[in-house]
Amino acid sequence: MTVHHADFAVAVNQRIEVTTSSGLSGRVIALGWWVDAEASRDPEHEPAGTLYLVVDSTQPRPVWVAQGDLTSTRLVE
């Protein structure tokens, strides 16, 4: 699993549950994004991305997950 980090983050107040391609599954507690300085030198490089901070009971701590790794998203009301 790729280790991601967020440069900026905001808490999520609405209950959102996600599943990833690697099998991680749980509640989203924050949304984050990063800004990559390499983007100014390489036009093919992705300059920013969205991350989800997911709490999965099988993991020792919350894990940042890239938006592209999500396989399902469910809004719990």
All heavy atoms as a GROMACS GRO file, in nm:
protein
  592
    1MET      N    1   0.085  -0.118   0.000
    1MET     CA    2   0.000   0.000   0.000
    1MET      C    3   0.089   0.124   0.000
    1MET      O    4   0.183   0.134   0.076
    1MET     CB    5  -0.090  -0.002   0.124
    1MET     CG    6  -0.178   0.115   0.134
    1MET     SD    7  -0.298   0.129   0.270
    1MET     CE    8  -0.280  -0.012   0.371
    2THR      N    9   0.057   0.219  -0.088
    2THR     CA   10   0.131   0.344  -0.096
    2THR      C   11   0.100   0.429   0.026
    2THR      O   12  -0.015   0.441   0.067
    2THR     CB   13   0.092   0.421  -0.223
    2THR    OG1   14   0.114   0.338  -0.336
    2THR    CG2   15   0.172   0.548  -0.236
    3VAL      N   16   0.204   0.492   0.080
    3VAL     CA   17   0.184   0.580   0.195
    3VAL      C   18   0.166   0.722   0.142
    3VAL      O   19   0.251   0.774   0.071
    3VAL     CB   20   0.305   0.574   0.292
    3VAL    CG1   21   0.287   0.674   0.404
    3VAL    CG2   22   0.322   0.433   0.345
    4HIS      N   23   0.052   0.781   0.174
    4HIS     CA   24   0.021   0.917   0.130
    4HIS      C   25   0.029   1.011   0.250
    4HIS      O   26   0.022   0.968   0.364
    4HIS     CB   27  -0.121   0.923   0.071
    4HIS     CG   28  -0.138   0.842  -0.052
    4HIS    ND1   29  -0.088   0.880  -0.173
    4HIS    CD2   30  -0.201   0.725  -0.071
    4HIS    CE1   31  -0.119   0.790  -0.263
    4HIS    NE2   32  -0.187   0.693  -0.204
    5HIS      N   33   0.041   1.139   0.221
    5HIS     CA   34   0.035   1.241   0.326
    5HIS      C   35  -0.043   1.360   0.270
    5HIS      O   36  -0.049   1.379   0.149
    5HIS     CB   37   0.176   1.286   0.368
    5HIS     CG   38   0.240   1.374   0.267
    5HIS    ND1   39   0.300   1.325   0.154
    5HIS    CD2   40   0.250   1.508   0.259
    5HIS    CE1   41   0.346   1.426   0.082
    5HIS    NE2   42   0.318   1.539   0.143
    6ALA      N   43  -0.104   1.434   0.357
    6ALA     CA   44  -0.180   1.552   0.315
    6ALA      C   45  -0.106   1.677   0.361
    6ALA      O   46  -0.057   1.684   0.473
    6ALA     CB   47  -0.320   1.549   0.375
    7ASP      N   48  -0.099   1.776   0.273
    7ASP     CA   49  -0.042   1.906   0.310
    7ASP      C   50  -0.147   1.991   0.382
    7ASP      O   51  -0.113   2.075   0.464
    7ASP     CB   52   0.006   1.980   0.186
    7ASP     CG   53   0.126   1.913   0.121
    7ASP    OD1   54   0.208   1.855   0.194
    7ASP    OD2   55   0.136   1.917  -0.003
    8PHE      N   56  -0.273   1.968   0.349
    8PHE     CA   57  -0.384   2.041   0.409
    8PHE      C   58  -0.496   1.941   0.435
    8PHE      O   59  -0.511   1.844   0.361
    8PHE     CB   60  -0.437   2.150   0.315
    8PHE     CG   61  -0.329   2.243   0.267
    8PHE    CD1   62  -0.268   2.222   0.144
    8PHE    CD2   63  -0.289   2.350   0.345
    8PHE    CE1   64  -0.168   2.308   0.100
    8PHE    CE2   65  -0.190   2.436   0.300
    8PHE     CZ   66  -0.128   2.414   0.179
    9ALA      N   67  -0.578   1.964   0.538
    9ALA     CA   68  -0.689   1.873   0.568
    9ALA      C   69  -0.802   1.946   0.638
    9ALA      O   70  -0.778   2.046   0.706
    9ALA     CB   71  -0.640   1.757   0.654
   10VAL      N   72  -0.922   1.892   0.622
   10VAL     CA   73  -1.040   1.942   0.693
   10VAL      C   74  -1.117   1.822   0.746
   10VAL      O   75  -1.121   1.717   0.685
   10VAL     CB   76  -1.131   2.028   0.602
   10VAL    CG1   77  -1.064   2.156   0.561
   10VAL    CG2   78  -1.177   1.950   0.481
   11ALA      N   79  -1.178   1.840   0.862
   11ALA     CA   80  -1.257   1.732   0.923
   11ALA      C   81  -1.385   1.709   0.844
   11ALA      O   82  -1.440   1.801   0.784
   11ALA     CB   83  -1.291   1.769   1.067
   12VAL      N   84  -1.431   1.585   0.845
   12VAL     CA   85  -1.557   1.548   0.780
   12VAL      C   86  -1.663   1.531   0.889
   12VAL      O   87  -1.645   1.450   0.980
   12VAL     CB   88  -1.542   1.418   0.699
   12VAL    CG1   89  -1.676   1.369   0.648
   12VAL    CG2   90  -1.444   1.439   0.585
   13ASN      N   91  -1.770   1.607   0.881
   13ASN     CA   92  -1.879   1.599   0.980
   13ASN      C   93  -1.986   1.498   0.941
   13ASN      O   94  -2.053   1.444   1.027
   13ASN     CB   95  -1.943   1.735   1.001
   13ASN     CG   96  -1.845   1.832   1.063
   13ASN    OD1   97  -1.764   1.795   1.146
   13ASN    ND2   98  -1.852   1.957   1.022
   14GLN      N   99  -2.004   1.476   0.812
   14GLN     CA  100  -2.103   1.381   0.762
   14GLN      C  101  -2.041   1.241   0.764
   14GLN      O  102  -1.923   1.225   0.737
   14GLN     CB  103  -2.141   1.417   0.618
   14GLN     CG  104  -2.248   1.331   0.559
   14GLN     CD  105  -2.384   1.351   0.623
   14GLN    OE1  106  -2.419   1.464   0.656
   14GLN    NE2  107  -2.457   1.245   0.642
   15ARG      N  108  -2.119   1.140   0.797
   15ARG     CA  109  -2.066   1.003   0.802
   15ARG      C  110  -2.055   0.947   0.659
   15ARG      O  111  -2.156   0.928   0.591
   15ARG     CB  112  -2.154   0.914   0.887
   15ARG     CG  113  -2.092   0.778   0.909
   15ARG     CD  114  -2.171   0.698   1.010
   15ARG     NE  115  -2.119   0.564   1.020
   15ARG     CZ  116  -2.035   0.524   1.114
   15ARG    NH1  117  -1.995   0.608   1.207
   15ARG    NH2  118  -1.992   0.401   1.116
   16ILE      N  119  -1.931   0.923   0.616
   16ILE     CA  120  -1.903   0.867   0.484
   16ILE      C  121  -1.821   0.740   0.507
   16ILE      O  122  -1.722   0.742   0.580
   16ILE     CB  123  -1.822   0.965   0.397
   16ILE    CG1  124  -1.898   1.096   0.378
   16ILE    CG2  125  -1.787   0.902   0.263
   16ILE    CD1  126  -1.816   1.205   0.312
   17GLU      N  127  -1.862   0.631   0.444
   17GLU     CA  128  -1.788   0.506   0.453
   17GLU      C  129  -1.736   0.471   0.314
   17GLU      O  130  -1.807   0.487   0.215
   17GLU     CB  131  -1.876   0.395   0.509
   17GLU     CG  132  -1.916   0.422   0.654
   17GLU     CD  133  -2.007   0.315   0.711
   17GLU    OE1  134  -2.050   0.225   0.637
   17GLU    OE2  135  -2.034   0.324   0.831
   18VAL      N  136  -1.611   0.423   0.309
   18VAL     CA  137  -1.549   0.390   0.181
   18VAL      C  138  -1.484   0.252   0.187
   18VAL      O  139  -1.455   0.200   0.294
   18VAL     CB  140  -1.442   0.495   0.141
   18VAL    CG1  141  -1.503   0.632   0.121
   18VAL    CG2  142  -1.329   0.501   0.242
   19THR      N  143  -1.461   0.197   0.067
   19THR     CA  144  -1.384   0.075   0.050
   19THR      C  145  -1.280   0.104  -0.058
   19THR      O  146  -1.308   0.179  -0.152
   19THR     CB  147  -1.475  -0.041   0.005
   19THR    OG1  148  -1.579  -0.057   0.102
   19THR    CG2  149  -1.397  -0.171  -0.006
   20THR      N  150  -1.161   0.046  -0.043
   20THR     CA  151  -1.054   0.071  -0.139
   20THR      C  152  -1.019  -0.055  -0.216
   20THR      O  153  -1.058  -0.166  -0.179
   20THR     CB  154  -0.927   0.121  -0.068
   20THR    OG1  155  -0.872   0.014   0.008
   20THR    CG2  156  -0.956   0.239   0.022
   21SER      N  157  -0.941  -0.037  -0.322
   21SER     CA  158  -0.897  -0.150  -0.404
   21SER      C  159  -0.806  -0.245  -0.326
   21SER      O  160  -0.795  -0.362  -0.360
   21SER     CB  161  -0.826  -0.099  -0.529
   21SER     OG  162  -0.720  -0.013  -0.495
   22SER      N  163  -0.744  -0.197  -0.219
   22SER     CA  164  -0.655  -0.282  -0.138
   22SER      C  165  -0.730  -0.353  -0.025
   22SER      O  166  -0.670  -0.424   0.054
   22SER     CB  167  -0.540  -0.200  -0.080
   22SER     OG  168  -0.590  -0.105   0.012
   23GLY      N  169  -0.862  -0.330  -0.015
   23GLY     CA  170  -0.943  -0.395   0.087
   23GLY      C  171  -0.964  -0.315   0.214
   23GLY      O  172  -1.035  -0.359   0.304
   24LEU      N  173  -0.906  -0.198   0.222
   24LEU     CA  174  -0.927  -0.111   0.338
   24LEU      C  175  -1.073  -0.066   0.335
   24LEU      O  176  -1.128  -0.036   0.230
   24LEU     CB  177  -0.835   0.010   0.326
   24LEU     CG  178  -0.818   0.099   0.447
   24LEU    CD1  179  -0.732   0.027   0.551
   24LEU    CD2  180  -0.752   0.228   0.407
   25SER      N  181  -1.136  -0.062   0.452
   25SER     CA  182  -1.276  -0.026   0.457
   25SER      C  183  -1.305   0.044   0.589
   25SER      O  184  -1.262  -0.002   0.695
   25SER     CB  185  -1.362  -0.152   0.446
   25SER     OG  186  -1.497  -0.120   0.451
   26GLY      N  187  -1.375   0.157   0.583
   26GLY     CA  188  -1.408   0.226   0.708
   26GLY      C  189  -1.463   0.365   0.687
   26GLY      O  190  -1.494   0.406   0.575
   27ARG      N  191  -1.472   0.436   0.798
   27ARG     CA  192  -1.529   0.571   0.800
   27ARG      C  193  -1.423   0.675   0.765
   27ARG      O  194  -1.309   0.668   0.811
   27ARG     CB  195  -1.585   0.600   0.939
   27ARG     CG  196  -1.652   0.733   0.948
   27ARG     CD  197  -1.715   0.756   1.081
   27ARG     NE  198  -1.774   0.889   1.083
   27ARG     CZ  199  -1.825   0.945   1.188
   27ARG    NH1  200  -1.830   0.880   1.302
   27ARG    NH2  201  -1.876   1.066   1.182
   28VAL      N  202  -1.464   0.775   0.688
   28VAL     CA  203  -1.377   0.888   0.654
   28VAL      C  204  -1.389   0.992   0.765
   28VAL      O  205  -1.500   1.032   0.800
   28VAL     CB  206  -1.419   0.949   0.519
   28VAL    CG1  207  -1.335   1.074   0.488
   28VAL    CG2  208  -1.407   0.847   0.408
   29ILE      N  209  -1.275   1.034   0.822
   29ILE     CA  210  -1.280   1.135   0.927
   29ILE      C  211  -1.222   1.269   0.883
   29ILE      O  212  -1.239   1.368   0.951
   29ILE     CB  213  -1.210   1.085   1.056
   29ILE    CG1  214  -1.062   1.052   1.030
   29ILE    CG2  215  -1.284   0.966   1.114
   29ILE    CD1  216  -0.983   1.023   1.158
   30ALA      N  217  -1.154   1.271   0.767
   30ALA     CA  218  -1.100   1.397   0.715
   30ALA      C  219  -1.078   1.385   0.565
   30ALA      O  220  -1.056   1.276   0.512
   30ALA     CB  221  -0.969   1.433   0.784
   31LEU      N  222  -1.084   1.499   0.497
   31LEU     CA  223  -1.045   1.509   0.357
   31LEU      C  224  -0.918   1.592   0.352
   31LEU      O  225  -0.906   1.693   0.422
   31LEU     CB  226  -1.154   1.578   0.274
   31LEU     CG  227  -1.284   1.502   0.257
   31LEU    CD1  228  -1.384   1.589   0.181
   31LEU    CD2  229  -1.262   1.372   0.183
   32GLY      N  230  -0.825   1.550   0.271
   32GLY     CA  231  -0.699   1.622   0.260
   32GLY      C  232  -0.657   1.636   0.115
   32GLY      O  233  -0.713   1.574   0.026
   33TRP      N  234  -0.556   1.717   0.093
   33TRP     CA  235  -0.500   1.731  -0.041
   33TRP      C  236  -0.354   1.770  -0.028
   33TRP      O  237  -0.308   1.817   0.074
   33TRP     CB  238  -0.579   1.828  -0.125
   33TRP     CG  239  -0.583   1.970  -0.075
   33TRP    CD1  240  -0.503   2.073  -0.115
   33TRP    CD2  241  -0.670   2.024   0.026
   33TRP    NE1  242  -0.536   2.188  -0.046
   33TRP    CE2  243  -0.637   2.160   0.041
   33TRP    CE3  244  -0.771   1.970   0.106
   33TRP    CZ2  245  -0.703   2.242   0.132
   33TRP    CZ3  246  -0.837   2.053   0.196
   33TRP    CH2  247  -0.804   2.187   0.207
   34TRP      N  248  -0.281   1.743  -0.134
   34TRP     CA  249  -0.140   1.779  -0.138
   34TRP      C  250  -0.115   1.864  -0.261
   34TRP      O  251  -0.191   1.861  -0.356
   34TRP     CB  252  -0.051   1.655  -0.139
   34TRP     CG  253  -0.041   1.585  -0.271
   34TRP    CD1  254   0.048   1.610  -0.371
   34TRP    CD2  255  -0.124   1.479  -0.319
   34TRP    NE1  256   0.026   1.527  -0.478
   34TRP    CE2  257  -0.079   1.445  -0.447
   34TRP    CE3  258  -0.232   1.410  -0.267
   34TRP    CZ2  259  -0.138   1.345  -0.523
   34TRP    CZ3  260  -0.290   1.311  -0.343
   34TRP    CH2  261  -0.243   1.279  -0.468
   35VAL      N  262  -0.012   1.942  -0.255
   35VAL     CA  263   0.033   2.022  -0.368
   35VAL      C  264   0.177   1.985  -0.393
   35VAL      O  265   0.260   1.989  -0.303
   35VAL     CB  266   0.021   2.174  -0.336
   35VAL    CG1  267   0.070   2.256  -0.453
   35VAL    CG2  268  -0.122   2.210  -0.300
   36ASP      N  269   0.206   1.944  -0.516
   36ASP     CA  270   0.338   1.891  -0.549
   36ASP      C  271   0.420   1.995  -0.624
   36ASP      O  272   0.381   2.040  -0.732
   36ASP     CB  273   0.322   1.766  -0.632
   36ASP     CG  274   0.448   1.684  -0.640
   36ASP    OD1  275   0.557   1.737  -0.610
   36ASP    OD2  276   0.438   1.567  -0.676
   37ALA      N  277   0.533   2.030  -0.569
   37ALA     CA  278   0.622   2.129  -0.631
   37ALA      C  279   0.677   2.081  -0.765
   37ALA      O  280   0.713   2.162  -0.852
   37ALA     CB  281   0.737   2.162  -0.537
   38GLU      N  282   0.687   1.950  -0.788
   38GLU     CA  283   0.737   1.895  -0.913
   38GLU      C  284   0.649   1.932  -1.032
   38GLU      O  285   0.694   1.928  -1.146
   38GLU     CB  286   0.746   1.743  -0.903
   38GLU     CG  287   0.850   1.693  -0.805
   38GLU     CD  288   0.991   1.726  -0.849
   38GLU    OE1  289   1.023   1.710  -0.969
   38GLU    OE2  290   1.070   1.769  -0.764
   39ALA      N  291   0.526   1.966  -1.009
   39ALA     CA  292   0.431   1.994  -1.116
   39ALA      C  293   0.477   2.112  -1.203
   39ALA      O  294   0.449   2.114  -1.322
   39ALA     CB  295   0.293   2.022  -1.059
   40SER      N  296   0.546   2.206  -1.145
   40SER     CA  297   0.589   2.323  -1.224
   40SER      C  298   0.699   2.286  -1.324
   40SER      O  299   0.716   2.353  -1.424
   40SER     CB  300   0.639   2.433  -1.130
   40SER     OG  301   0.752   2.388  -1.058
   41ARG      N  302   0.771   2.177  -1.299
   41ARG     CA  303   0.879   2.136  -1.390
   41ARG      C  304   0.838   2.027  -1.489
   41ARG      O  305   0.906   2.006  -1.588
   41ARG     CB  306   0.998   2.085  -1.308
   41ARG     CG  307   1.068   2.199  -1.236
   41ARG     CD  308   1.174   2.147  -1.147
   41ARG     NE  309   1.111   2.149  -1.014
   41ARG     CZ  310   1.160   2.098  -0.906
   41ARG    NH1  311   1.274   2.039  -0.909
   41ARG    NH2  312   1.097   2.106  -0.793
   42ASP      N  313   0.728   1.956  -1.460
   42ASP     CA  314   0.687   1.844  -1.544
   42ASP      C  315   0.537   1.857  -1.575
   42ASP      O  316   0.454   1.830  -1.489
   42ASP     CB  317   0.715   1.712  -1.471
   42ASP     CG  318   0.678   1.591  -1.552
   42ASP    OD1  319   0.630   1.606  -1.668
   42ASP    OD2  320   0.694   1.479  -1.502
   43PRO      N  321   0.501   1.895  -1.698
   43PRO     CA  322   0.360   1.917  -1.730
   43PRO      C  323   0.275   1.790  -1.720
   43PRO      O  324   0.154   1.798  -1.708
   43PRO     CB  325   0.363   1.971  -1.873
   43PRO     CG  326   0.498   1.940  -1.925
   43PRO     CD  327   0.590   1.924  -1.809
   44GLU      N  328   0.335   1.672  -1.724
   44GLU     CA  329   0.261   1.547  -1.713
   44GLU      C  330   0.238   1.506  -1.567
   44GLU      O  331   0.164   1.413  -1.539
   44GLU     CB  332   0.336   1.434  -1.785
   44GLU     CG  333   0.351   1.457  -1.934
   44GLU     CD  334   0.217   1.457  -2.005
   44GLU    OE1  335   0.134   1.369  -1.977
   44GLU    OE2  336   0.195   1.546  -2.089
   45HIS      N  337   0.302   1.575  -1.476
   45HIS     CA  338   0.295   1.540  -1.333
   45HIS      C  339   0.167   1.594  -1.272
   45HIS      O  340   0.129   1.708  -1.296
   45HIS     CB  341   0.417   1.597  -1.261
   45HIS     CG  342   0.440   1.540  -1.126
   45HIS    ND1  343   0.493   1.416  -1.108
   45HIS    CD2  344   0.416   1.589  -1.003
   45HIS    CE1  345   0.503   1.391  -0.978
   45HIS    NE2  346   0.455   1.495  -0.912
   46GLU      N  347   0.098   1.513  -1.191
   46GLU     CA  348  -0.025   1.557  -1.126
   46GLU      C  349   0.008   1.657  -1.015
   46GLU      O  350   0.079   1.624  -0.921
   46GLU     CB  351  -0.097   1.436  -1.067
   46GLU     CG  352  -0.233   1.467  -1.014
   46GLU     CD  353  -0.306   1.343  -0.965
   46GLU    OE1  354  -0.255   1.233  -0.984
   46GLU    OE2  355  -0.413   1.360  -0.908
   47PRO      N  356  -0.042   1.781  -1.023
   47PRO     CA  357  -0.002   1.885  -0.928
   47PRO      C  358  -0.069   1.876  -0.792
   47PRO      O  359  -0.017   1.927  -0.695
   47PRO     CB  360  -0.041   2.014  -0.998
   47PRO     CG  361  -0.156   1.976  -1.084
   47PRO     CD  362  -0.126   1.834  -1.128
   48ALA      N  363  -0.186   1.815  -0.784
   48ALA     CA  364  -0.260   1.809  -0.658
   48ALA      C  365  -0.349   1.686  -0.660
   48ALA      O  366  -0.381   1.633  -0.765
   48ALA     CB  367  -0.342   1.935  -0.638
   49GLY      N  368  -0.389   1.643  -0.544
   49GLY     CA  369  -0.477   1.527  -0.536
   49GLY      C  370  -0.558   1.528  -0.409
   49GLY      O  371  -0.522   1.593  -0.312
   50THR      N  372  -0.669   1.456  -0.412
   50THR     CA  373  -0.757   1.447  -0.296
   50THR      C  374  -0.731   1.317  -0.221
   50THR      O  375  -0.716   1.212  -0.281
   50THR     CB  376  -0.904   1.452  -0.341
   50THR    OG1  377  -0.925   1.570  -0.418
   50THR    CG2  378  -0.997   1.451  -0.222
   51LEU      N  379  -0.727   1.328  -0.089
   51LEU     CA  380  -0.704   1.212  -0.002
   51LEU      C  381  -0.818   1.201   0.098
   51LEU      O  382  -0.878   1.301   0.136
   51LEU     CB  383  -0.572   1.227   0.074
   51LEU     CG  384  -0.446   1.238  -0.009
   51LEU    CD1  385  -0.328   1.275   0.081
   51LEU    CD2  386  -0.418   1.108  -0.081
   52TYR      N  387  -0.844   1.080   0.142
   52TYR     CA  388  -0.945   1.051   0.244
   52TYR      C  389  -0.874   0.988   0.362
   52TYR      O  390  -0.798   0.892   0.344
   52TYR     CB  391  -1.049   0.952   0.191
   52TYR     CG  392  -1.134   1.008   0.079
   52TYR    CD1  393  -1.083   1.028  -0.050
   52TYR    CD2  394  -1.266   1.042   0.101
   52TYR    CE1  395  -1.161   1.079  -0.151
   52TYR    CE2  396  -1.346   1.093   0.000
   52TYR     CZ  397  -1.292   1.111  -0.126
   52TYR     OH  398  -1.370   1.162  -0.227
   53LEU      N  399  -0.895   1.039   0.483
   53LEU     CA  400  -0.838   0.979   0.603
   53LEU      C  401  -0.940   0.879   0.656
   53LEU      O  402  -1.048   0.917   0.702
   53LEU     CB  403  -0.805   1.084   0.709
   53LEU     CG  404  -0.729   1.036   0.832
   53LEU    CD1  405  -0.598   0.968   0.794
   53LEU    CD2  406  -0.703   1.151   0.927
   54VAL      N  407  -0.906   0.750   0.645
   54VAL     CA  408  -0.999   0.642   0.673
   54VAL      C  409  -0.959   0.568   0.800
   54VAL      O  410  -0.843   0.533   0.819
   54VAL     CB  411  -1.002   0.542   0.554
   54VAL    CG1  412  -1.096   0.425   0.583
   54VAL    CG2  413  -1.042   0.614   0.427
   55VAL      N  414  -1.059   0.542   0.885
   55VAL     CA  415  -1.040   0.462   1.006
   55VAL      C  416  -1.090   0.321   0.974
   55VAL      O  417  -1.208   0.301   0.946
   55VAL     CB  418  -1.117   0.520   1.126
   55VAL    CG1  419  -1.104   0.430   1.247
   55VAL    CG2  420  -1.069   0.660   1.156
   56ASP      N  421  -0.997   0.224   0.975
   56ASP     CA  422  -1.030   0.083   0.952
   56ASP      C  423  -0.989   0.008   1.077
   56ASP      O  424  -0.875   0.020   1.124
   56ASP     CB  425  -0.952   0.032   0.831
   56ASP     CG  426  -0.982  -0.112   0.796
   56ASP    OD1  427  -1.005  -0.194   0.888
   56ASP    OD2  428  -0.980  -0.145   0.677
   57SER      N  429  -1.079  -0.070   1.134
   57SER     CA  430  -1.051  -0.140   1.260
   57SER      C  431  -0.937  -0.240   1.250
   57SER      O  432  -0.882  -0.282   1.352
   57SER     CB  433  -1.178  -0.209   1.312
   57SER     OG  434  -1.219  -0.308   1.220
   58THR      N  435  -0.896  -0.278   1.129
   58THR     CA  436  -0.785  -0.372   1.114
   58THR      C  437  -0.649  -0.301   1.111
   58THR      O  438  -0.546  -0.367   1.110
   58THR     CB  439  -0.799  -0.455   0.985
   58THR    OG1  440  -0.787  -0.367   0.871
   58THR    CG2  441  -0.932  -0.528   0.980
   59GLN      N  442  -0.650  -0.169   1.110
   59GLN     CA  443  -0.526  -0.091   1.103
   59GLN      C  444  -0.496  -0.027   1.238
   59GLN      O  445  -0.588   0.012   1.310
   59GLN     CB  446  -0.537   0.018   0.996
   59GLN     CG  447  -0.566  -0.033   0.858
   59GLN     CD  448  -0.456  -0.122   0.806
   59GLN    OE1  449  -0.339  -0.088   0.812
   59GLN    NE2  450  -0.495  -0.239   0.758
   60PRO      N  451  -0.368  -0.009   1.271
   60PRO     CA  452  -0.333   0.049   1.400
   60PRO      C  453  -0.361   0.200   1.410
   60PRO      O  454  -0.364   0.254   1.520
   60PRO     CB  455  -0.184   0.021   1.414
   60PRO     CG  456  -0.134   0.004   1.275
   60PRO     CD  457  -0.250  -0.052   1.197
   61ARG      N  458  -0.380   0.267   1.296
   61ARG     CA  459  -0.404   0.410   1.296
   61ARG      C  460  -0.481   0.446   1.170
   61ARG      O  461  -0.487   0.365   1.076
   61ARG     CB  462  -0.274   0.488   1.300
   61ARG     CG  463  -0.183   0.458   1.183
   61ARG     CD  464  -0.055   0.538   1.186
   61ARG     NE  465   0.037   0.498   1.084
   61ARG     CZ  466   0.025   0.523   0.953
   61ARG    NH1  467  -0.077   0.588   0.908
   61ARG    NH2  468   0.114   0.482   0.868
   62PRO      N  469  -0.542   0.565   1.162
   62PRO     CA  470  -0.608   0.607   1.038
   62PRO      C  471  -0.507   0.612   0.922
   62PRO      O  472  -0.389   0.638   0.942
   62PRO     CB  473  -0.661   0.746   1.071
   62PRO     CG  474  -0.674   0.746   1.219
   62PRO     CD  475  -0.560   0.662   1.269
   63VAL      N  476  -0.558   0.588   0.801
   63VAL     CA  477  -0.472   0.578   0.682
   63VAL      C  478  -0.522   0.677   0.577
   63VAL      O  479  -0.642   0.683   0.548
   63VAL     CB  480  -0.477   0.436   0.624
   63VAL    CG1  481  -0.392   0.424   0.500
   63VAL    CG2  482  -0.434   0.334   0.729
   64TRP      N  483  -0.428   0.754   0.517
   64TRP     CA  484  -0.464   0.841   0.406
   64TRP      C  485  -0.476   0.756   0.280
   64TRP      O  486  -0.387   0.678   0.248
   64TRP     CB  487  -0.356   0.948   0.382
   64TRP     CG  488  -0.358   1.059   0.482
   64TRP    CD1  489  -0.265   1.084   0.578
   64TRP    CD2  490  -0.457   1.162   0.495
   64TRP    NE1  491  -0.301   1.195   0.650
   64TRP    CE2  492  -0.418   1.245   0.601
   64TRP    CE3  493  -0.575   1.191   0.427
   64TRP    CZ2  494  -0.493   1.356   0.641
   64TRP    CZ3  495  -0.649   1.302   0.467
   64TRP    CH2  496  -0.608   1.383   0.572
   65VAL      N  497  -0.586   0.772   0.209
   65VAL     CA  498  -0.614   0.694   0.088
   65VAL      C  499  -0.639   0.791  -0.028
   65VAL      O  500  -0.717   0.886  -0.014
   65VAL     CB  501  -0.740   0.606   0.109
   65VAL    CG1  502  -0.777   0.534  -0.019
   65VAL    CG2  503  -0.719   0.508   0.223
   66ALA      N  504  -0.574   0.766  -0.141
   66ALA     CA  505  -0.595   0.850  -0.259
   66ALA      C  506  -0.733   0.826  -0.318
   66ALA      O  507  -0.785   0.714  -0.315
   66ALA     CB  508  -0.488   0.820  -0.363
   67GLN      N  509  -0.793   0.930  -0.371
   67GLN     CA  510  -0.927   0.921  -0.429
   67GLN      C  511  -0.934   0.812  -0.536
   67GLN      O  512  -1.034   0.740  -0.545
   67GLN     CB  513  -0.967   1.056  -0.488
   67GLN     CG  514  -1.105   1.058  -0.549
   67GLN     CD  515  -1.144   1.194  -0.599
   67GLN    OE1  516  -1.069   1.290  -0.587
   67GLN    NE2  517  -1.261   1.206  -0.655
   68GLY      N  518  -0.831   0.796  -0.614
   68GLY     CA  519  -0.829   0.696  -0.720
   68GLY      C  520  -0.831   0.553  -0.671
   68GLY      O  521  -0.861   0.462  -0.748
   69ASP      N  522  -0.800   0.531  -0.543
   69ASP     CA  523  -0.800   0.396  -0.486
   69ASP      C  524  -0.937   0.354  -0.433
   69ASP      O  525  -0.955   0.239  -0.393
   69ASP     CB  526  -0.698   0.386  -0.372
   69ASP     CG  527  -0.554   0.399  -0.421
   69ASP    OD1  528  -0.530   0.375  -0.541
   69ASP    OD2  529  -0.468   0.432  -0.340
   70LEU      N  530  -1.033   0.445  -0.430
   70LEU     CA  531  -1.165   0.412  -0.378
   70LEU      C  532  -1.242   0.326  -0.479
   70LEU      O  533  -1.240   0.353  -0.599
   70LEU     CB  534  -1.246   0.538  -0.351
   70LEU     CG  535  -1.190   0.635  -0.246
   70LEU    CD1  536  -1.285   0.753  -0.229
   70LEU    CD2  537  -1.168   0.566  -0.114
   71THR      N  538  -1.307   0.222  -0.427
   71THR     CA  539  -1.392   0.137  -0.512
   71THR      C  540  -1.539   0.157  -0.479
   71THR      O  541  -1.625   0.125  -0.560
   71THR     CB  542  -1.356  -0.011  -0.497
   71THR    OG1  543  -1.367  -0.050  -0.361
   71THR    CG2  544  -1.214  -0.037  -0.547
   72SER      N  545  -1.570   0.206  -0.360
   72SER     CA  546  -1.708   0.238  -0.326
   72SER      C  547  -1.712   0.346  -0.219
   72SER      O  548  -1.622   0.358  -0.137
   72SER     CB  549  -1.785   0.114  -0.279
   72SER     OG  550  -1.743   0.077  -0.150
   73THR      N  551  -1.817   0.424  -0.224
   73THR     CA  552  -1.840   0.532  -0.128
   73THR      C  553  -1.987   0.528  -0.090
   73THR      O  554  -2.074   0.514  -0.175
   73THR     CB  555  -1.810   0.670  -0.192
   73THR    OG1  556  -1.677   0.669  -0.242
   73THR    CG2  557  -1.825   0.781  -0.091
   74ARG      N  558  -2.012   0.541   0.041
   74ARG     CA  559  -2.150   0.537   0.088
   74ARG      C  560  -2.171   0.647   0.192
   74ARG      O  561  -2.097   0.658   0.288
   74ARG     CB  562  -2.179   0.401   0.150
   74ARG     CG  563  -2.322   0.382   0.192
   74ARG     CD  564  -2.345   0.238   0.231
   74ARG     NE  565  -2.293   0.212   0.364
   74ARG     CZ  566  -2.369   0.189   0.471
   74ARG    NH1  567  -2.500   0.189   0.461
   74ARG    NH2  568  -2.314   0.167   0.588
   75LEU      N  569  -2.272   0.730   0.169
   75LEU     CA  570  -2.309   0.835   0.262
   75LEU      C  571  -2.412   0.775   0.357
   75LEU      O  572  -2.516   0.725   0.314
   75LEU     CB  573  -2.369   0.953   0.186
   75LEU     CG  574  -2.406   1.076   0.266
   75LEU    CD1  575  -2.283   1.136   0.332
   75LEU    CD2  576  -2.473   1.178   0.176
   76VAL      N  577  -2.382   0.776   0.487
   76VAL     CA  578  -2.471   0.719   0.588
   76VAL      C  579  -2.549   0.831   0.653
   76VAL      O  580  -2.491   0.925   0.705
   76VAL     CB  581  -2.390   0.642   0.695
   76VAL    CG1  582  -2.483   0.582   0.799
   76VAL    CG2  583  -2.304   0.536   0.630
   77GLU      N  584  -2.680   0.822   0.648
   77GLU     CA  585  -2.764   0.929   0.704
   77GLU      C  586  -2.825   0.889   0.836
   77GLU      O  587  -2.841   0.778   0.869
   77GLU     CB  588  -2.872   0.965   0.604
   77GLU     CG  589  -2.807   1.020   0.479
   77GLU     CD  590  -2.904   1.095   0.392
   77GLU    OE1  591  -2.994   1.161   0.447
   77GLU    OE2  592  -2.889   1.088   0.272
   0.00000   0.00000   0.00000
